[in-house]
Amino acid sequence: MSYENILYTVENSIATITLNRQATLNAFNDAMIAETIDAMKQADRNGNVRCIVLTGAGRGFSSGQDLSGFQDRRGQLSISEHLRHGYHRLIKLMVRIEKPIIGAINGIAAGAGCGIALACDIRIASEKTSFMLAFSKIGLIPDSGVNWILPQLIGYSRAYQMAITAERVPAATALAWGMVNVVASEIDFAATVQQWAGQIANGATKAYGLTKRAMQRSFEQDLDEALEYEAMLQDVAGLTEDNKEGVRAFLEKRPAQFKGK
Ligand code: LHQ
């Protein structure tokens, strides 16, 4: 698939997907959703990729659903069909990919753009970043997984507050509330993203992927099931080359050289 609405690069084991519809602050049209899904699949399949970065071009991360033209299609397509066909596929894929996904949230993340940001495993924000559940401003409820993930991250009351006020939550508040892992100054943002991505891409990729699976699955498990599941996955991690290398490096008092295998 050739891309017209996103950019896709792979460098130093890091796949970077850049949402690129700057005139709309990277609002999602159907093509941009399809291209992002395709790029995520490429990054997943590529054995050399050990970390995925999702970011936006220009001053926004994403303003959510492209509202221009959407009203005209309401007769042909229900909102739920549109969600199932697009955002749901993207979000489920992001959660399923057993590689760390960093959301490099360079600017506003609104509506479904906020949902996609929250589907990343780690979020790095710039001081200019803000998060906004814009949905209620147009008389809708949050979608794109926001109702599921946001209360887990920041608690019900704050999530509900964000939903009904549609206020812009600035980066510093997002950090205090646990929506982002780190906030960098605008000038340090790109370097901070590269530093995190580089470090993660040199890590024990299989273990990182299995950890993601265990933690995601734990949301639907009781303690007994979670203990069993992590024990089973630990057997898998224990068979990796990186596990052998990690133990060897510890005993030899040197940094481990992980291969992601
Ligand atoms: C846009 C958009 C946009 C088109 C800015 N579309 N052009 C799922 C399924 C089905 C139905 C509906 O929804 C969903 C999920 C959703 O995502 S619902 C929520 C949709 N998003 C919004 O309601 C956010 C709308 N945008 C805004 O409120 C503001 O633009 C924000 C707060 C994001 C940014 O404000 P500013 O920094 O002041 O920028 P701006 O408003 O001047 O926007 C810049 C340009 O981008 C402007 O175009 P123009 O030609 O005037 O320069 C906007 O019209 C355009 N744009 N968001 N979603």
Residues whose N, C-alpha, C, O or C-beta is under 5 A from the ligand:
A	BS01	LHQ	A23 T24 L25 A27 S63 G64 Q65 D66 L67 S68 I79 I108 A110 G111 A112 G113 A134 F135
